[in-house]
Amino acid sequence: MSETITVLLADDEPMLRAGVRAILGSDPGIEVVAEAADGRAAVTLARRRRPDVCLLDIRMPGLDGLGAAAELAREVPGTAVVMLTTFSEDAYVADALGSGAAGFLLKSGDPRELLAGVRAVAEGGAALSPAVARRVIAHLGDGRLGRGIAARARVAELTGREREVLGLVGAGLSNAEIARRLFLVEGTVKTYVSTILARLGFKNRVQAAILAYEAGLVPAS
């Protein structure tokens, strides 16, 4: 990744694209290099421009954000995908968990969250809005992913502290929030998270958050 983070923005609403572009433009280290109004155009542009990050609306005409995310994961694996969602689209976010997306952010969220999320995924991390995390995890309680026994067996190989950190990841907390909760320095939490992902064979925090929920590690709010 270059010093400037390059972003492709895909949304079928011009005014929303303009708003997101303005927010990203406020950070001198982030540059929107292409825009698209549908998923098919986004995939085509991503193949050509190879951006660091692709921000995808979930609902778009033709190929939607879910389909585009899956194609990008196969064809442009070097581009990190972040899904932009609204509270009314929890089911879509749940369906996107297997698409390889590195983040899920609210369109109506804090602009600082968007900037931090883009930077996080560009650096190989994940961006999961705490509000989105709580609602998606609650949505998954319908039993479709009820693999509790298998999940508990998987996390049994982790240390007690690692399971504690994993549970807080599942609750949607950032590294800084986990550090404050556990009275650790943020760098130590980052190391814990990296170790947990490696031991479980996960690519990002989203996958870890779901396993934490299935294993019953997410603390009650």
N, CA and C atoms as a LAMMPS dump frame, in Angstrom:
ITEM: TIMESTEP
0
ITEM: NUMBER OF ATOMS
663
ITEM: BOX BOUNDS ff ff ff
-5.0000000000000000e+02 5.0000000000000000e+02
-5.0000000000000000e+02 5.0000000000000000e+02
-5.0000000000000000e+02 5.0000000000000000e+02
ITEM: ATOMS id mol type element x y z
1 1 1 N 0.825 -1.186 0
2 1 2 C 0 0 0
3 1 3 C 0.859 1.236 0
4 2 1 N 0.525 2.238 -0.82
5 2 2 C 1.274 3.479 -0.876
6 2 3 C 0.938 4.327 0.348
7 3 1 N 1.63 5.474 0.49
8 3 2 C 1.359 6.353 1.619
9 3 3 C -0.069 6.889 1.56
10 4 1 N -0.569 7.137 0.359
11 4 2 C -1.95 7.572 0.195
12 4 3 C -2.846 6.359 -0.003
13 5 1 N -3.907 6.272 0.789
14 5 2 C -4.851 5.167 0.677
15 5 3 C -5.835 5.48 -0.439
16 6 1 N -5.897 4.621 -1.439
17 6 2 C -6.794 4.845 -2.562
18 6 3 C -8.12 4.118 -2.332
19 7 1 N -9.213 4.793 -2.659
20 7 2 C -10.543 4.269 -2.364
21 7 3 C -11.431 4.312 -3.601
22 8 1 N -12.172 3.241 -3.805
23 8 2 C -13.233 3.202 -4.808
24 8 3 C -14.555 3.223 -4.058
25 9 1 N -15.451 4.122 -4.447
26 9 2 C -16.724 4.309 -3.767
27 9 3 C -17.858 3.898 -4.692
28 10 1 N -18.708 2.974 -4.238
29 10 2 C -19.822 2.498 -5.055
30 10 3 C -21.14 2.648 -4.301
31 11 1 N -22.015 3.483 -4.846
32 11 2 C -23.351 3.691 -4.283
33 11 3 C -24.217 4.274 -5.386
34 12 1 N -25.469 3.848 -5.471
35 12 2 C -26.325 4.336 -6.55
36 12 3 C -26.979 5.686 -6.234
37 13 1 N -26.714 6.232 -5.049
38 13 2 C -27.254 7.544 -4.693
39 13 3 C -26.169 8.606 -4.811
40 14 1 N -26.258 9.492 -5.824
41 14 2 C -25.216 10.507 -6.042
42 14 3 C -24.962 11.387 -4.819
43 15 1 N -26.013 11.778 -4.104
44 15 2 C -25.823 12.656 -2.957
45 15 3 C -25.065 11.944 -1.841
46 16 1 N -25.352 10.664 -1.649
47 16 2 C -24.623 9.922 -0.619
48 16 3 C -23.157 9.771 -1.022
49 17 1 N -22.913 9.483 -2.297
50 17 2 C -21.524 9.387 -2.751
51 17 3 C -20.786 10.705 -2.506
52 18 1 N -21.471 11.81 -2.781
53 18 2 C -20.839 13.116 -2.58
54 18 3 C -20.504 13.341 -1.11
55 19 1 N -21.413 12.923 -0.227
56 19 2 C -21.162 13.092 1.191
57 19 3 C -19.998 12.259 1.679
58 20 1 N -19.96 10.995 1.247
59 20 2 C -18.864 10.116 1.65
60 20 3 C -17.548 10.619 1.058
61 21 1 N -17.592 11.038 -0.191
62 21 2 C -16.375 11.56 -0.83
63 21 3 C -15.838 12.783 -0.078
64 22 1 N -16.753 13.653 0.382
65 22 2 C -16.33 14.843 1.126
66 22 3 C -15.677 14.457 2.45
67 23 1 N -16.252 13.46 3.123
68 23 2 C -15.666 13.014 4.394
69 23 3 C -14.271 12.443 4.156
70 24 1 N -14.147 11.578 3.165
71 24 2 C -12.84 10.978 2.881
72 24 3 C -11.839 12.037 2.438
73 25 1 N -12.325 13.044 1.712
74 25 2 C -11.44 14.102 1.239
75 25 3 C -10.897 14.982 2.339
76 26 1 N -11.503 14.909 3.529
77 26 2 C -11.01 15.707 4.653
78 26 3 C -9.722 15.134 5.238
79 27 1 N -9.383 13.907 4.836
80 27 2 C -8.149 13.263 5.295
81 27 3 C -7.141 13.313 4.16
82 28 1 N -6.044 14.045 4.317
83 28 2 C -5.064 14.171 3.227
84 28 3 C -4.393 12.855 2.843
85 29 1 N -4.544 11.83 3.678
86 29 2 C -3.929 10.544 3.382
87 29 3 C -4.842 9.587 2.66
88 30 1 N -6.053 10.044 2.318
89 30 2 C -7.026 9.191 1.635
90 30 3 C -7.47 9.865 0.347
91 31 1 N -7.522 9.109 -0.735
92 31 2 C -7.928 9.656 -2.032
93 31 3 C -8.967 8.754 -2.697
94 32 1 N -10.113 9.327 -3.07
95 32 2 C -11.123 8.595 -3.834
96 32 3 C -10.687 8.637 -5.3
97 33 1 N -10.346 7.47 -5.843
98 33 2 C -9.805 7.415 -7.208
99 33 3 C -10.841 7.003 -8.236
100 34 1 N -12.004 6.507 -7.779
101 34 2 C -13.039 6.095 -8.733
102 34 3 C -14.369 5.988 -8.005
103 35 1 N -15.464 6.173 -8.77
104 35 2 C -16.809 6.032 -8.23
105 35 3 C -17.645 5.201 -9.188
106 36 1 N -18.622 4.493 -8.612
107 36 2 C -19.516 3.667 -9.422
108 36 3 C -20.918 3.73 -8.842
109 37 1 N -21.918 3.525 -9.709
110 37 2 C -23.306 3.572 -9.277
111 37 3 C -23.92 2.184 -9.164
112 38 1 N -23.142 1.143 -9.456
113 38 2 C -23.639 -0.227 -9.315
114 38 3 C -22.465 -1.169 -9.099
115 39 1 N -22.784 -2.375 -8.656
116 39 2 C -21.742 -3.329 -8.318
117 39 3 C -20.906 -3.783 -9.485
118 40 1 N -21.53 -3.964 -10.644
119 40 2 C -20.786 -4.424 -11.813
120 40 3 C -19.726 -3.415 -12.217
121 41 1 N -20.102 -2.14 -12.225
122 41 2 C -19.137 -1.095 -12.57
123 41 3 C -18.028 -1.024 -11.526
124 42 1 N -18.389 -1.263 -10.263
125 42 2 C -17.386 -1.227 -9.201
126 42 3 C -16.336 -2.309 -9.398
127 43 1 N -16.777 -3.513 -9.741
128 43 2 C -15.836 -4.612 -9.965
129 43 3 C -14.939 -4.303 -11.154
130 44 1 N -15.515 -3.78 -12.225
131 44 2 C -14.736 -3.442 -13.418
132 44 3 C -13.68 -2.388 -13.103
133 45 1 N -14.095 -1.338 -12.372
134 45 2 C -13.155 -0.277 -12.012
135 45 3 C -12.08 -0.789 -11.053
136 46 1 N -12.463 -1.676 -10.149
137 46 2 C -11.486 -2.21 -9.195
138 46 3 C -10.424 -3.04 -9.905
139 47 1 N -10.828 -3.798 -10.913
140 47 2 C -9.849 -4.563 -11.688
141 47 3 C -8.836 -3.629 -12.338
142 48 1 N -9.329 -2.487 -12.802
143 48 2 C -8.472 -1.553 -13.527
144 48 3 C -7.613 -0.696 -12.599
145 49 1 N -8.232 -0.18 -11.514
146 49 2 C -7.535 0.777 -10.655
147 49 3 C -6.821 0.14 -9.472
148 50 1 N -7.221 -1.064 -9.073
149 50 2 C -6.61 -1.763 -7.933
150 50 3 C -6.531 -0.866 -6.691
151 51 1 N -7.677 -0.351 -6.22
152 51 2 C -7.648 0.52 -5.041
153 51 3 C -7.312 -0.268 -3.781
154 52 1 N -6.88 0.447 -2.765
155 52 2 C -6.603 -0.201 -1.486
156 52 3 C -7.904 -0.638 -0.807
157 53 1 N -8.943 0.181 -0.957
158 53 2 C -10.211 -0.068 -0.276
159 53 3 C -11.365 0.184 -1.241
160 54 1 N -12.393 -0.647 -1.149
161 54 2 C -13.62 -0.439 -1.917
162 54 3 C -14.777 -0.324 -0.933
163 55 1 N -15.457 0.82 -0.948
164 55 2 C -16.634 1.028 -0.117
165 55 3 C -17.868 0.69 -0.951
166 56 1 N -18.633 -0.305 -0.515
167 56 2 C -19.771 -0.793 -1.295
168 56 3 C -21.083 -0.604 -0.559
169 57 1 N -22.035 0.046 -1.223
170 57 2 C -23.405 0.045 -0.723
171 57 3 C -23.94 -1.374 -0.874
172 58 1 N -24.79 -1.817 0.031
173 58 2 C -25.335 -3.167 -0.073
174 58 3 C -26.386 -3.255 -1.173
175 59 1 N -27.294 -2.29 -1.206
176 59 2 C -28.367 -2.313 -2.2
177 59 3 C -28.021 -1.42 -3.384
178 60 1 N -27.774 -2.045 -4.518
179 60 2 C -27.515 -1.323 -5.762
180 60 3 C -28.186 -2.065 -6.902
181 61 1 N -28.532 -1.374 -7.979
182 61 2 C -29.166 -2.053 -9.123
183 61 3 C -28.191 -2.997 -9.809
184 62 1 N -28.73 -3.991 -10.5
185 62 2 C -27.875 -4.952 -11.184
186 62 3 C -27.167 -5.823 -10.173
187 63 1 N -25.867 -5.803 -10.191
188 63 2 C -25.081 -6.545 -9.208
189 63 3 C -25.025 -5.733 -7.917
190 64 1 N -25.574 -6.277 -6.838
191 64 2 C -25.591 -5.524 -5.584
192 64 3 C -24.255 -5.627 -4.857
193 65 1 N -24.189 -4.997 -3.694
194 65 2 C -22.937 -4.968 -2.961
195 65 3 C -22.462 -6.331 -2.516
196 66 1 N -23.394 -7.221 -2.183
197 66 2 C -23.013 -8.564 -1.755
198 66 3 C -22.339 -9.327 -2.893
199 67 1 N -22.942 -9.256 -4.079
200 67 2 C -22.36 -9.929 -5.24
201 67 3 C -21.025 -9.329 -5.62
202 68 1 N -20.949 -7.994 -5.55
203 68 2 C -19.697 -7.322 -5.89
204 68 3 C -18.589 -7.689 -4.911
205 69 1 N -18.928 -7.786 -3.619
206 69 2 C -17.927 -8.154 -2.61
207 69 3 C -17.361 -9.532 -2.888
208 70 1 N -18.234 -10.469 -3.246
209 70 2 C -17.784 -11.832 -3.536
210 70 3 C -16.869 -11.859 -4.752
211 71 1 N -17.223 -11.092 -5.793
212 71 2 C -16.378 -11.061 -6.994
213 71 3 C -15.041 -10.396 -6.71
214 72 1 N -15.06 -9.328 -5.93
215 72 2 C -13.813 -8.643 -5.594
216 72 3 C -12.882 -9.551 -4.795
217 73 1 N -13.456 -10.342 -3.885
218 73 2 C -12.634 -11.261 -3.094
219 73 3 C -11.916 -12.261 -3.985
220 74 1 N -12.584 -12.68 -5.063
221 74 2 C -11.978 -13.644 -5.984
222 74 3 C -11.005 -12.99 -6.963
223 75 1 N -11.385 -11.828 -7.498
224 75 2 C -10.652 -11.25 -8.615
225 75 3 C -9.674 -10.148 -8.229
226 76 1 N -9.944 -9.448 -7.146
227 76 2 C -9.049 -8.357 -6.718
228 76 3 C -8.785 -8.517 -5.219
229 77 1 N -8.131 -9.609 -4.823
230 77 2 C -7.965 -9.894 -3.394
231 77 3 C -7.153 -8.847 -2.639
232 78 1 N -6.389 -8.038 -3.357
233 78 2 C -5.607 -7.006 -2.689
234 78 3 C -6.423 -5.8 -2.269
235 79 1 N -7.675 -5.741 -2.699
236 79 2 C -8.562 -4.639 -2.322
237 79 3 C -9.43 -5.06 -1.139
238 80 1 N -9.368 -4.288 -0.066
239 80 2 C -10.188 -4.561 1.114
240 80 3 C -11.584 -3.995 0.886
241 81 1 N -12.596 -4.773 1.208
242 81 2 C -13.983 -4.363 0.972
243 81 3 C -14.656 -3.976 2.281
244 82 1 N -15.311 -2.83 2.268
245 82 2 C -16.102 -2.376 3.401
246 82 3 C -17.534 -2.176 2.935
247 83 1 N -18.486 -2.809 3.626
248 83 2 C -19.894 -2.664 3.284
249 83 3 C -20.489 -1.491 4.047
250 84 1 N -21.21 -0.635 3.333
251 84 2 C -21.938 0.465 3.953
252 84 3 C -23.384 0.039 4.119
253 85 1 N -23.9 0.15 5.33
254 85 2 C -25.219 -0.395 5.619
255 85 3 C -26.07 0.581 6.415
256 86 1 N -27.355 0.269 6.531
257 86 2 C -28.263 0.997 7.406
258 86 3 C -28.828 0.01 8.406
259 87 1 N -29.452 0.504 9.444
260 87 2 C -30.004 -0.373 10.467
261 87 3 C -31.059 -1.321 9.908
262 88 1 N -31.673 -0.947 8.792
263 88 2 C -32.743 -1.779 8.244
264 88 3 C -32.214 -2.962 7.448
265 89 1 N -30.893 -3.093 7.348
266 89 2 C -30.317 -4.112 6.48
267 89 3 C -29.498 -5.157 7.226
268 90 1 N -29.868 -5.447 8.469
269 90 2 C -29.111 -6.411 9.257
270 90 3 C -28.993 -7.755 8.55
271 91 1 N -30.101 -8.195 7.946
272 91 2 C -30.083 -9.506 7.298
273 91 3 C -29.078 -9.531 6.157
274 92 1 N -28.986 -8.431 5.422
275 92 2 C -28.029 -8.369 4.327
276 92 3 C -26.603 -8.452 4.861
277 93 1 N -26.349 -7.776 5.974
278 93 2 C -25.01 -7.811 6.559
279 93 3 C -24.677 -9.228 7.006
280 94 1 N -25.639 -9.9 7.615
281 94 2 C -25.414 -11.278 8.046
282 94 3 C -25.079 -12.156 6.85
283 95 1 N -25.782 -11.962 5.741
284 95 2 C -25.52 -12.762 4.551
285 95 3 C -24.153 -12.453 3.952
286 96 1 N -23.623 -11.254 4.238
287 96 2 C -22.345 -10.85 3.655
288 96 3 C -21.144 -11.341 4.454
289 97 1 N -21.379 -11.97 5.594
290 97 2 C -20.269 -12.36 6.459
291 97 3 C -19.289 -13.303 5.77
292 98 1 N -19.8 -14.089 4.838
293 98 2 C -18.916 -15.024 4.148
294 98 3 C -18.343 -14.48 2.865
295 99 1 N -18.592 -13.222 2.581
296 99 2 C -18.163 -12.662 1.298
297 99 3 C -16.703 -12.217 1.294
298 100 1 N -16.089 -12.182 2.461
299 100 2 C -14.71 -11.714 2.529
300 100 3 C -14.59 -10.247 2.858
301 101 1 N -15.705 -9.588 3.139
302 101 2 C -15.663 -8.167 3.493
303 101 3 C -14.869 -7.973 4.78
304 102 1 N -14.092 -6.908 4.808
305 102 2 C -13.254 -6.633 5.974
306 102 3 C -13.903 -5.654 6.933
307 103 1 N -15.076 -5.126 6.558
308 103 2 C -15.706 -4.161 7.441
309 103 3 C -17.162 -3.922 7.118
310 104 1 N -17.893 -3.467 8.133
311 104 2 C -19.295 -3.101 8.009
312 104 3 C -19.491 -1.8 8.785
313 105 1 N -19.875 -0.74 8.094
314 105 2 C -20.038 0.565 8.723
315 105 3 C -21.414 1.139 8.415
316 106 1 N -21.918 1.952 9.329
317 106 2 C -23.208 2.592 9.132
318 106 3 C -23.071 3.838 8.265
319 107 1 N -23.997 3.994 7.319
320 107 2 C -24.012 5.209 6.504
321 107 3 C -24.246 6.445 7.374
322 108 1 N -25.013 6.255 8.421
323 108 2 C -25.356 7.378 9.291
324 108 3 C -24.403 7.515 10.473
325 109 1 N -23.3 6.795 10.435
326 109 2 C -22.371 6.808 11.562
327 109 3 C -21.517 8.061 11.629
328 110 1 N -20.675 8.109 12.634
329 110 2 C -19.762 9.22 12.846
330 110 3 C -18.738 9.258 11.711
331 111 1 N -18.53 10.414 11.073
332 111 2 C -17.528 10.505 10.001
333 111 3 C -16.147 10.004 10.437
334 112 1 N -15.81 10.215 11.697
335 112 2 C -14.516 9.749 12.189
336 112 3 C -14.425 8.228 12.145
337 113 1 N -15.58 7.573 12.343
338 113 2 C -15.616 6.119 12.275
339 113 3 C -15.323 5.639 10.855
340 114 1 N -15.852 6.363 9.871
341 114 2 C -15.598 6.014 8.473
342 114 3 C -14.114 6.159 8.143
343 115 1 N -13.523 7.272 8.536
344 115 2 C -12.104 7.491 8.259
345 115 3 C -11.237 6.442 8.954
346 116 1 N -11.548 6.172 10.221
347 116 2 C -10.773 5.169 10.962
348 116 3 C -10.956 3.789 10.347
349 117 1 N -12.168 3.498 9.884
350 117 2 C -12.436 2.198 9.276
351 117 3 C -11.674 1.988 7.988
352 118 1 N -11.631 3.02 7.147
353 118 2 C -10.896 2.924 5.893
354 118 3 C -9.414 2.693 6.173
355 119 1 N -8.882 3.409 7.129
356 119 2 C -7.468 3.227 7.469
357 119 3 C -7.203 1.841 8.038
358 120 1 N -8.123 1.356 8.858
359 120 2 C -7.932 0.049 9.483
360 120 3 C -7.883 -1.063 8.445
361 121 1 N -8.834 -1.082 7.523
362 121 2 C -8.858 -2.173 6.545
363 121 3 C -7.719 -2.042 5.546
364 122 1 N -7.309 -0.807 5.253
365 122 2 C -6.179 -0.617 4.341
366 122 3 C -4.899 -1.176 4.93
367 123 1 N -4.83 -1.205 6.252
368 123 2 C -3.647 -1.72 6.942
369 123 3 C -3.783 -3.206 7.279
370 124 1 N -4.824 -3.846 6.727
371 124 2 C -4.984 -5.271 6.942
372 124 3 C -5.863 -5.643 8.11
373 125 1 N -6.47 -4.649 8.756
374 125 2 C -7.337 -4.923 9.88
375 125 3 C -8.785 -5.045 9.455
376 126 1 N -9.688 -4.754 10.376
377 126 2 C -11.116 -4.834 10.093
378 126 3 C -11.8 -3.617 10.677
379 127 1 N -12.954 -3.285 10.109
380 127 2 C -13.726 -2.141 10.582
381 127 3 C -15.15 -2.597 10.826
382 128 1 N -15.489 -2.778 12.079
383 128 2 C -16.827 -3.23 12.432
384 128 3 C -17.431 -2.219 13.385
385 129 1 N -18.375 -1.43 12.885
386 129 2 C -19.031 -0.447 13.733
387 129 3 C -19.631 -1.146 14.942
388 130 1 N -19.373 -0.671 16.157
389 130 2 C -19.955 -1.314 17.333
390 130 3 C -21.472 -1.443 17.232
391 131 1 N -22.137 -0.437 16.694
392 131 2 C -23.592 -0.5 16.554
393 131 3 C -24 -1.606 15.592
394 132 1 N -23.265 -1.724 14.488
395 132 2 C -23.557 -2.789 13.523
396 132 3 C -23.281 -4.147 14.156
397 133 1 N -22.173 -4.257 14.866
398 133 2 C -21.805 -5.542 15.479
399 133 3 C -22.895 -6.032 16.41
400 134 1 N -23.396 -5.156 17.256
401 134 2 C -24.421 -5.57 18.218
402 134 3 C -25.683 -6.05 17.515
403 135 1 N -26.096 -5.338 16.476
404 135 2 C -27.342 -5.692 15.798
405 135 3 C -27.178 -6.947 14.947
406 136 1 N -26.036 -7.087 14.295
407 136 2 C -25.822 -8.283 13.482
408 136 3 C -25.748 -9.525 14.362
409 137 1 N -25.032 -9.416 15.458
410 137 2 C -24.909 -10.563 16.356
411 137 3 C -26.279 -10.936 16.923
412 138 1 N -27.095 -9.932 17.249
413 138 2 C -28.44 -10.216 17.723
414 138 3 C -29.248 -10.906 16.627
415 139 1 N -29.058 -10.462 15.387
416 139 2 C -29.771 -11.055 14.25
417 139 3 C -29.41 -12.529 14.078
418 140 1 N -28.157 -12.842 14.361
419 140 2 C -27.717 -14.223 14.173
420 140 3 C -28.303 -15.173 15.215
421 141 1 N -28.986 -14.621 16.201
422 141 2 C -29.591 -15.454 17.222
423 141 3 C -30.767 -16.275 16.728
424 142 1 N -31.105 -16.172 15.428
425 142 2 C -32.235 -16.943 14.915
426 142 3 C -31.894 -18.42 14.747
427 143 1 N -30.636 -18.816 15.02
428 143 2 C -30.276 -20.224 14.99
429 143 3 C -29.653 -20.695 13.7
430 144 1 N -29.604 -19.823 12.666
431 144 2 C -29.043 -20.26 11.399
432 144 3 C -27.562 -20.597 11.527
433 145 1 N -26.894 -19.949 12.469
434 145 2 C -25.476 -20.22 12.654
435 145 3 C -25.228 -20.819 14.043
436 146 1 N -26.213 -21.557 14.518
437 146 2 C -26.116 -22.092 15.872
438 146 3 C -25.206 -23.291 15.954
439 147 1 N -23.927 -23.05 15.929
440 147 2 C -22.954 -24.143 16.021
441 147 3 C -22.181 -24.012 17.339
442 148 1 N -22.935 -23.884 18.418
443 148 2 C -22.302 -23.596 19.692
444 148 3 C -21.284 -24.616 20.141
445 149 1 N -21.604 -25.888 20.02
446 149 2 C -20.678 -26.926 20.498
447 149 3 C -19.368 -26.879 19.73
448 150 1 N -19.475 -26.793 18.406
449 150 2 C -18.266 -26.732 17.574
450 150 3 C -17.471 -25.47 17.873
451 151 1 N -18.185 -24.354 18.082
452 151 2 C -17.507 -23.084 18.355
453 151 3 C -16.751 -23.15 19.67
454 152 1 N -17.389 -23.726 20.696
455 152 2 C -16.711 -23.827 21.99
456 152 3 C -15.481 -24.726 21.915
457 153 1 N -15.55 -25.738 21.074
458 153 2 C -14.386 -26.607 20.895
459 153 3 C -13.241 -25.846 20.241
460 154 1 N -13.574 -24.973 19.302
461 154 2 C -12.531 -24.21 18.613
462 154 3 C -11.842 -23.232 19.552
463 155 1 N -12.61 -22.554 20.397
464 155 2 C -11.997 -21.534 21.258
465 155 3 C -11.326 -22.158 22.477
466 156 1 N -11.532 -23.459 22.707
467 156 2 C -10.922 -24.112 23.859
468 156 3 C -9.401 -24.087 23.785
469 157 1 N -8.863 -23.959 22.566
470 157 2 C -7.405 -23.938 22.413
471 157 3 C -6.796 -22.587 22.79
472 158 1 N -7.639 -21.593 22.992
473 158 2 C -7.142 -20.269 23.348
474 158 3 C -6.905 -20.182 24.854
475 159 1 N -6.048 -19.256 25.255
476 159 2 C -5.85 -19.007 26.676
477 159 3 C -7.056 -18.256 27.231
478 160 1 N -7.138 -18.196 28.554
479 160 2 C -8.238 -17.475 29.172
480 160 3 C -8.281 -16.023 28.757
481 161 1 N -7.144 -15.372 28.727
482 161 2 C -7.094 -13.96 28.322
483 161 3 C -7.485 -13.799 26.864
484 162 1 N -7.043 -14.73 26.019
485 162 2 C -7.406 -14.655 24.604
486 162 3 C -8.917 -14.81 24.416
487 163 1 N -9.527 -15.701 25.191
488 163 2 C -10.978 -15.855 25.096
489 163 3 C -11.691 -14.592 25.565
490 164 1 N -11.127 -13.955 26.576
491 164 2 C -11.713 -12.711 27.08
492 164 3 C -11.651 -11.622 26
493 165 1 N -10.499 -11.506 25.351
494 165 2 C -10.343 -10.523 24.271
495 165 3 C -11.281 -10.851 23.115
496 166 1 N -11.372 -12.138 22.782
497 166 2 C -12.249 -12.552 21.685
498 166 3 C -13.7 -12.187 21.983
499 167 1 N -14.122 -12.354 23.215
500 167 2 C -15.477 -11.992 23.581
501 167 3 C -15.752 -10.518 23.389
502 168 1 N -14.782 -9.677 23.698
503 168 2 C -14.953 -8.236 23.536
504 168 3 C -14.893 -7.83 22.065
505 169 1 N -14.12 -8.564 21.279
506 169 2 C -14.165 -8.359 19.821
507 169 3 C -15.57 -8.67 19.325
508 170 1 N -16.126 -9.761 19.845
509 170 2 C -17.483 -10.135 19.467
510 170 3 C -18.512 -9.095 19.863
511 171 1 N -18.251 -8.36 20.919
512 171 2 C -19.158 -7.306 21.366
513 171 3 C -19.01 -6.047 20.533
514 172 1 N -18.059 -6.059 19.585
515 172 2 C -17.883 -4.92 18.693
516 172 3 C -16.95 -3.85 19.211
517 173 1 N -16.178 -4.149 20.247
518 173 2 C -15.276 -3.15 20.799
519 173 3 C -14.014 -3.031 19.939
520 174 1 N -13.488 -1.817 19.86
521 174 2 C -12.237 -1.581 19.151
522 174 3 C -11.072 -1.988 20.049
523 175 1 N -9.862 -2.019 19.49
524 175 2 C -8.693 -2.351 20.301
525 175 3 C -8.531 -1.374 21.464
526 176 1 N -8.77 -0.091 21.198
527 176 2 C -8.63 0.915 22.253
528 176 3 C -9.652 0.682 23.363
529 177 1 N -10.887 0.34 22.985
530 177 2 C -11.928 0.085 23.981
531 177 3 C -11.633 -1.17 24.792
532 178 1 N -11.114 -2.193 24.119
533 178 2 C -10.743 -3.419 24.833
534 178 3 C -9.616 -3.139 25.812
535 179 1 N -8.657 -2.341 25.372
536 179 2 C -7.524 -1.997 26.233
537 179 3 C -8.004 -1.307 27.507
538 180 1 N -8.937 -0.368 27.348
539 180 2 C -9.46 0.333 28.532
540 180 3 C -10.231 -0.623 29.428
541 181 1 N -10.994 -1.52 28.825
542 181 2 C -11.805 -2.457 29.61
543 181 3 C -10.922 -3.411 30.416
544 182 1 N -9.813 -3.857 29.819
545 182 2 C -8.967 -4.863 30.468
546 182 3 C -7.719 -4.267 31.117
547 183 1 N -7.622 -2.951 31.081
548 183 2 C -6.472 -2.271 31.674
549 183 3 C -5.157 -2.73 31.035
550 184 1 N -5.155 -2.763 29.709
551 184 2 C -3.975 -3.125 28.945
552 184 3 C -3.605 -1.969 28.037
553 185 1 N -2.408 -2 27.474
554 185 2 C -2.049 -1.007 26.467
555 185 3 C -2.603 -1.489 25.125
556 186 1 N -2.896 -0.547 24.259
557 186 2 C -3.54 -0.898 22.998
558 186 3 C -2.681 -1.83 22.142
559 187 1 N -1.362 -1.644 22.181
560 187 2 C -0.473 -2.496 21.401
561 187 3 C -0.561 -3.953 21.836
562 188 1 N -0.733 -4.168 23.139
563 188 2 C -0.871 -5.539 23.649
564 188 3 C -2.159 -6.173 23.134
565 189 1 N -3.237 -5.399 23.111
566 189 2 C -4.509 -5.91 22.599
567 189 3 C -4.377 -6.256 21.116
568 190 1 N -3.703 -5.396 20.375
569 190 2 C -3.508 -5.657 18.946
570 190 3 C -2.778 -6.978 18.733
571 191 1 N -1.776 -7.244 19.581
572 191 2 C -1.037 -8.505 19.501
573 191 3 C -1.937 -9.688 19.829
574 192 1 N -2.753 -9.534 20.873
575 192 2 C -3.707 -10.594 21.22
576 192 3 C -4.631 -10.901 20.051
577 193 1 N -5.189 -9.856 19.439
578 193 2 C -6.136 -10.051 18.336
579 193 3 C -5.453 -10.752 17.171
580 194 1 N -4.251 -10.323 16.822
581 194 2 C -3.52 -10.953 15.719
582 194 3 C -3.256 -12.425 16.007
583 195 1 N -2.889 -12.73 17.249
584 195 2 C -2.63 -14.118 17.638
585 195 3 C -3.903 -14.956 17.564
586 196 1 N -5.01 -14.382 18.04
587 196 2 C -6.295 -15.098 18.006
588 196 3 C -6.697 -15.411 16.572
589 197 1 N -6.598 -14.423 15.683
590 197 2 C -6.968 -14.642 14.288
591 197 3 C -6.097 -15.731 13.663
592 198 1 N -4.8 -15.696 13.954
593 198 2 C -3.889 -16.684 13.374
594 198 3 C -4.207 -18.09 13.895
595 199 1 N -4.459 -18.219 15.193
596 199 2 C -4.712 -19.542 15.779
597 199 3 C -6.034 -20.125 15.31
598 200 1 N -7 -19.259 15.034
599 200 2 C -8.307 -19.74 14.588
600 200 3 C -8.403 -19.833 13.069
601 201 1 N -7.391 -19.33 12.36
602 201 2 C -7.399 -19.393 10.903
603 201 3 C -8.356 -18.411 10.267
604 202 1 N -8.587 -17.256 10.922
605 202 2 C -9.511 -16.258 10.409
606 202 3 C -8.76 -15.143 9.696
607 203 1 N -9.455 -14.5 8.758
608 203 2 C -8.867 -13.395 8.005
609 203 3 C -9.139 -12.047 8.668
610 204 1 N -10.245 -11.936 9.384
611 204 2 C -10.586 -10.628 9.943
612 204 3 C -11.407 -10.754 11.218
613 205 1 N -11.652 -9.604 11.856
614 205 2 C -12.358 -9.547 13.131
615 205 3 C -13.827 -9.928 12.998
616 206 1 N -14.384 -9.717 11.826
617 206 2 C -15.793 -10.044 11.644
618 206 3 C -16.022 -11.533 11.866
619 207 1 N -15.178 -12.355 11.26
620 207 2 C -15.293 -13.802 11.441
621 207 3 C -15.089 -14.172 12.91
622 208 1 N -14.126 -13.512 13.557
623 208 2 C -13.86 -13.785 14.968
624 208 3 C -15.054 -13.397 15.837
625 209 1 N -15.695 -12.279 15.488
626 209 2 C -16.846 -11.817 16.267
627 209 3 C -17.982 -12.827 16.224
628 210 1 N -18.208 -13.412 15.061
629 210 2 C -19.282 -14.39 14.936
630 210 3 C -18.972 -15.647 15.746
631 211 1 N -17.712 -16.112 15.689
632 211 2 C -17.348 -17.289 16.477
633 211 3 C -17.51 -17.002 17.962
634 212 1 N -17.151 -15.783 18.38
635 212 2 C -17.291 -15.418 19.788
636 212 3 C -18.75 -15.51 20.214
637 213 1 N -19.646 -15.059 19.35
638 213 2 C -21.068 -15.149 19.659
639 213 3 C -21.511 -16.616 19.752
640 214 1 N -21.115 -17.406 18.768
641 214 2 C -21.526 -18.817 18.741
642 214 3 C -21.01 -19.57 19.955
643 215 1 N -19.822 -19.185 20.425
644 215 2 C -19.214 -19.878 21.566
645 215 3 C -19.71 -19.356 22.897
646 216 1 N -20.561 -18.346 22.863
647 216 2 C -21.088 -17.791 24.103
648 216 3 C -20.104 -16.932 24.866
649 217 1 N -19.152 -16.332 24.16
650 217 2 C -18.127 -15.514 24.824
651 217 3 C -18.478 -14.045 24.914
652 218 1 N -19.506 -13.599 24.184
653 218 2 C -19.843 -12.169 24.167
654 218 3 C -20.495 -11.807 25.475
655 219 1 N -19.9 -10.854 26.213
656 219 2 C -20.47 -10.493 27.517
657 219 3 C -21.814 -9.801 27.361
658 220 1 N -22.675 -9.956 28.357
659 220 2 C -23.979 -9.286 28.332
660 220 3 C -23.772 -7.784 28.408
661 221 1 N -24.578 -7.068 27.614
662 221 2 C -24.444 -5.601 27.591
663 221 3 C -25.084 -4.977 28.827
